[in-house]
Each structure stands twice: as structure tokens, then as C-alpha cells.
């Protein structure tokens, strides 16, 4: 299942969740501020090693670093990750 690492206060995270819901894409939301240290370290590493950036997505070992919400870019990345066709 697609995992979305997010922060509840993040507008890009909320828009990403809305996009996923509107498109019938199941996902597991992981609040980065409540995540375990090893999860946070992985998200930091995916985002260049300085700090975590949200929303960061993971699906079957494929990662999408945190980005500003862009529906076309998100859809393209989800296709590339194998989440949707």
C-alpha cells in the first residue's frame, strides 16, 4: 500500500490526500511528527539528508521525495512508482 508521510499542518499534504481520495487511491497516512526515529531518518535520507520534507511517498520500496502539490506531477510520479496506470 502507498504510504504518505505527512504533517497535519501541511497544506501540500492535505491537497495530496484530497487528490488520492478523489482518485480512489488507497494509502496509509503516517504523521511524521509522531513517527519512530528510524522512519524519520529514512524520510530525511530520501529528502537529501538535511531534514524531512512532506509529503514524502513510498510504494513497494520506491520513494518520492517531498514536493509542493502539483496534480499533474503527482499523477506522473504515481504512474512511475506503479501505484496507478
C-alpha positions, 0 to 999 in steps of 0.5 A: 500500500502507498504510504504518505508521510505527512504533517497535519499542518501541511497544506501540500499534504492535505491537497495530496490526500484530497487528490488520492481520495478523489482518485480512489487511491488507497494509502496509509497516512503516517504523521511524521511528527509522531513517527519512530526515529528510524522512519524519520531518518529514512524520510530525511535520507530520501529528502537529501539528508538535511531534514524531512520534507512532506509529503514524502511517498513510498510504494513497494520500496520506491520513494518520492521525495517531498514536493509542493502539490502539483496534480499533474506531477503527482499523477506522473510520479504515481504512474512511475512508482506503479501505484496507478496506470 
